[in-house]
Amino acid sequence: MALQDNNHQYNRIFTAASLFCGAGGLDMGFEQAGFNALWANDNDKNSCETHKGWSNANVVCCDVAKIDPGQIPDTDIILGGFPCQGFSLSGPRKVDDSRNRLYKEYVRLVNAKRPAAFIGENVKGLLSLANGAFLEAIVDEFSGCGYNVFFQAVNARDFAVPQDRQRVIITGFRKDLKISSFTIPSLERDLVDLSDALKALGEPAEDEICTEPFSSRYMSRNRKRRWNQVSFTIPAMAKQVTLHPSSPDMVKLSRDEWVFGEDSPTRRLSYRECAAIQTFPPDMEFVGNLASKYKQIGNAVPVALARNIAYAVRKELETKI
């Protein structure tokens, strides 16, 4: 599998470790930007096996709360897409959701390992949960560990990802590096659309497409983007995956009621098409059943977004280390 971005030459290979790594979209993007992923952790067995399939990192499959800092090698940066379901705008938002507290495990390990930098990725809903107090608490905790912390709302479509995917990127640099400002610049280029993303893929096999029933919630809004548009956000739940652009346009009946068009067959995006939209390599292999594959892909940070975050971080680190 080709991972290295040959458009860049690196004087130094920075090292990385990751928590909540999943299938490795964040790690893969950083590897493409010249970081060497040494170690990774997730509690999902299939995600860990998928990660092992492309990476040379030591992948540890267990609950992050059971990780002793001594298990993690010293690295320049720690990466983490800590679970976001408790912050999501698309479902119930509860301040006391147990998944919201997993960031504390991230804080614990960053504080113990003291890398030069860390990255946290989460959904846009984190900005407004508890009127912003939750994000403020996260920033304060990392700052208290000795880091200058910056957060930025981004849309993956602005980073060569054929998808509307709004996220918050939290970046911390150790205070002794004296980095007082940080921005991830978007790319000055046209958007990559679904035609670009899917043109190399043939017709999927039947066992690559979720055929579960469409719920009333699914039918409450338009679920199709056209070939010349970017995709809706790729979700982790297979039943919520949106339609392939070859499907007929949906027809709106009322405010929260849509029906499928009848000009041609309607189908969801296959898991491989979702992976392409998430900018994984075309030969990427995902371990597990169909629902697990969709879940791993939907939970991942798009590789191209991660790569561009990594370029911005590298630029800062190379001036200080």
Disulfide bonds with the S-S distance in Angstrom:
none
